[in-house]
């Protein structure tokens, strides 16, 4: 996967489009750091690609939540304690 600077979007959009068509995906960098990914999609694929990206983000979020729970020692909670925590959060939401 090729890395291309953000300024290429602005200054050389035609070359960027050609490069994306060749590579299929590009990592866009800003100040030398990756911040976005461009993916070449074929006609009719937009919905499917967006669904897959949304699922991937959700999986990443769940993984981070699980990791944070392990670090805080919440892995040892009983089912009853988990249910109580869920009820507490739901009660707080209802109060808003």
C-alpha positions in Angstrom: 0.0 0.0 0.0 1.4 3.4 -1.0 1.5 6.4 1.2 0.8 9.8 -0.5 0.9 13.3 1.0 -2.3 15.2 1.5 -1.1 18.0 -0.8 -1.4 15.5 -3.7 -5.2 15.6 -3.3 -5.0 19.3 -3.9 -2.2 19.7 -6.4 -2.3 16.6 -8.5 -5.8 15.1 -8.3 -5.4 13.4 -11.7 -2.2 11.6 -10.8 -3.8 10.6 -7.4 -6.8 9.1 -9.2 -4.5 7.1 -11.5 -2.4 5.9 -8.6 -5.6 4.9 -6.7 -6.9 3.0 -9.7 -3.5 1.1 -10.0 -3.0 0.4 -6.3 -6.6 -0.1 -5.2 -6.0 1.7 -1.9 -3.8 4.5 -0.6 -2.8 5.9 2.8 -3.0 9.7 2.9 -0.5 11.4 5.2 -0.5 14.8 6.7 2.8 16.0 8.2 4.2 12.6 7.5 1.6 10.8 9.6 -1.2 8.6 8.2 -4.6 10.1 8.8 -6.9 8.6 6.1 -7.3 5.7 3.7 -8.6 6.0 0.1 -10.2 2.9 -1.4 -11.0 2.5 -5.0 -14.6 1.2 -5.3 -16.4 -0.2 -8.3 -19.9 0.8 -9.3 -22.5 -0.4 -6.9 -20.0 -1.2 -4.1 -20.4 2.0 -2.0 -23.0 0.7 0.4 -21.2 -2.6 1.0 -17.8 -0.9 1.6 -19.4 1.6 4.0 -21.1 -1.2 5.9 -17.8 -3.1 6.2 -16.0 0.0 7.4 -18.7 0.7 10.0 -18.4 -2.9 11.2 -14.7 -2.7 11.4 -14.9 0.5 13.5 -17.4 -1.1 15.8 -15.1 -4.1 16.3 -12.2 -1.9 17.0 -14.2 0.0 19.6 -15.3 -3.2 21.3 -11.8 -4.4 21.4 -10.6 -1.2 23.1 -13.5 -1.4 25.6 -12.5 -4.9 26.5 -8.9 -4.0 26.9 -9.8 -1.1 29.1 -12.0 -3.4 31.2 -9.2 -5.9 31.6 -6.8 -3.1 32.7 -9.3 -1.9 35.3 -9.9 -5.4 36.7 -13.4 -5.6 35.5 -12.9 -9.0 33.9 -13.7 -10.6 37.3 -17.2 -9.1 37.6 -19.9 -11.6 38.2 -23.0 -11.8 36.0 -25.0 -10.1 38.8 -22.5 -7.3 39.1 -22.6 -6.7 35.3 -26.4 -6.6 35.4 -26.4 -4.1 38.2 -24.0 -1.9 36.3 -26.2 -2.0 33.2 -29.2 -1.1 35.3 -27.3 1.8 36.9 -26.4 3.2 33.5 -30.0 2.8 32.2 -31.3 4.6 35.3 -28.9 7.5 34.7 -30.1 7.8 31.1 -33.7 7.9 32.1 -33.0 10.8 34.5 -31.7 12.9 31.6 
